[in-house]
């Protein structure tokens, strides 16, 4: 039996493009959906993202790769809100617009380090004289590509005040 060579589906991520960067969003357009969780562990994230992506493709609403984001915000241990960037509204979807100042910081490691990363981010944001309103997280690689590239990047997009 021969082992097939894996061809990554996710473009190679350059951490310097998002590490410690400020983003000023004015009505940045996303579609939003929810994922069920048990103590912050997602149960149906693959099916939700696949359904959202299918709609984005159907309506030709995908932004360029360098602008594409899938952000996750966990308002509780039981639910996560998923935000996918689009370049136009999609009928039948929850179209939302985010505005404000966001500061991003790149982390690399297992997902169970998120509480430590949040604390690091709080200290980093405080050093800039700001406070965090919400933490949104972005993973530029699917699990197979993270294994292929040997990095599990997680980018915290902190909405700041």
C-alpha positions in Angstrom: 0.0 0.0 0.0 1.4 3.4 -0.9 0.9 6.6 1.1 -0.7 9.4 -0.8 1.0 12.8 -0.6 -1.3 15.4 1.0 -2.0 18.5 -1.0 -3.0 21.3 1.4 -6.3 23.1 0.8 -5.4 26.1 3.0 -2.9 28.7 1.7 0.3 29.0 3.7 -0.2 31.5 6.5 2.4 34.2 7.2 2.0 35.1 10.9 3.6 38.6 10.4 0.5 39.7 8.4 -1.7 39.6 11.5 0.6 39.6 14.6 0.0 42.7 16.7 -1.9 44.6 14.0 -4.7 47.1 14.4 -7.7 46.7 12.1 -10.3 49.5 11.8 -13.5 48.0 10.5 -16.3 50.1 9.2 -19.3 47.9 8.5 -17.2 44.8 7.6 -19.7 42.3 6.2 -20.0 38.8 7.5 -22.6 36.1 7.5 -23.2 34.6 11.0 -24.4 31.3 12.3 -24.2 29.3 15.6 -22.4 26.2 16.6 -23.5 23.9 19.5 -20.8 23.3 22.1 -20.2 21.4 25.3 -17.9 23.3 27.6 -16.5 25.3 24.6 -15.9 22.1 22.5 -17.7 22.5 19.2 -20.0 19.7 18.1 -21.2 20.7 14.7 -18.6 23.2 13.4 -17.7 21.3 10.3 -21.3 21.1 9.0 -22.0 24.7 9.9 -18.9 26.1 8.1 -19.5 23.8 5.1 -23.1 25.0 4.8 -22.0 28.7 5.1 -19.2 28.2 2.5 -21.7 26.6 0.1 -23.9 29.6 0.3 -20.9 31.9 -0.2 -20.0 30.0 -3.3 -23.6 29.9 -4.5 -23.9 33.7 -4.4 -20.3 34.3 -5.5 -19.7 36.3 -2.3 -16.2 35.2 -1.4 -13.7 37.9 -0.7 -10.1 37.6 -1.9 -8.1 35.0 0.1 -6.1 37.6 1.9 -9.3 39.2 3.2 -11.1 35.9 4.1 -11.8 35.2 7.8 -13.9 32.8 9.8 -14.1 34.3 13.3 -15.5 32.5 16.3 -16.9 34.2 19.4 -18.0 32.1 22.4 -20.7 33.9 24.4 -21.2 30.7 26.6 -19.8 27.2 27.1 -22.8 25.9 25.0 -22.7 28.1 21.9 -20.3 29.7 19.6 -21.1 32.3 17.0 -19.3 31.9 13.6 -18.7 34.9 11.4 -17.6 34.4 7.8 -16.5 37.3 5.7 -18.4 38.0 2.5 -18.2 40.7 -0.2 -22.0 41.1 -0.5 -25.2 40.2 1.4 -26.5 36.7 1.0 -30.3 36.3 1.0 -31.6 34.0 3.7 -28.5 34.3 5.8 -27.9 36.4 8.9 -25.9 39.2 7.4 -24.0 41.2 10.1 -21.6 44.1 9.9 -18.9 44.6 12.5 -17.4 48.1 13.1 -14.7 49.2 15.5 -11.1 48.8 16.4 -9.7 45.3 16.5 -6.2 44.3 17.5 -4.9 40.9 16.3 -2.2 38.7 17.9 -1.0 35.3 16.6 -0.6 32.3 18.8 0.7 28.8 17.9 -0.1 25.7 19.9 -2.9 23.4 21.0 -6.4 24.8 21.5 -6.4 24.0 25.2 -4.0 27.0 25.6 -6.7 29.5 24.7 -7.3 30.6 28.4 -3.5 31.4 28.6 -3.7 33.3 25.3 -6.6 35.3 26.5 -4.7 36.4 29.5 -1.6 37.2 27.4 -3.9 39.2 25.1 -5.5 41.1 28.0 -2.0 42.1 29.2 -0.9 43.1 25.7 -4.1 45.2 25.1 -3.8 46.8 28.6 -0.2 47.8 27.7 -1.7 49.9 24.9 -4.1 51.6 27.3 -7.2 49.8 26.0 -9.6 47.1 27.2 -11.1 44.1 25.4 -14.8 44.2 24.7 -14.9 40.8 22.9 -12.4 38.1 21.7 -12.9 36.6 18.3 -10.7 33.8 17.2 -9.5 32.8 13.7 -7.7 29.6 12.7 -6.2 30.0 9.2 -5.7 26.2 8.8 -8.1 23.3 8.8 -7.0 20.4 11.0 -5.3 18.5 8.1 -3.4 21.6 6.9 -2.3 22.4 10.5 -0.8 18.9 10.7 0.8 19.3 7.2 2.3 22.8 8.0 3.1 21.7 11.5 1.5 24.8 13.0 -1.8 25.3 14.8 -2.1 29.0 14.5 -4.9 30.8 16.4 -5.3 34.5 15.9 -7.1 36.5 18.6 -9.0 39.5 17.1 -9.8 41.5 20.2 -12.4 44.2 19.8 -11.1 47.0 21.9 -12.3 50.2 23.6 
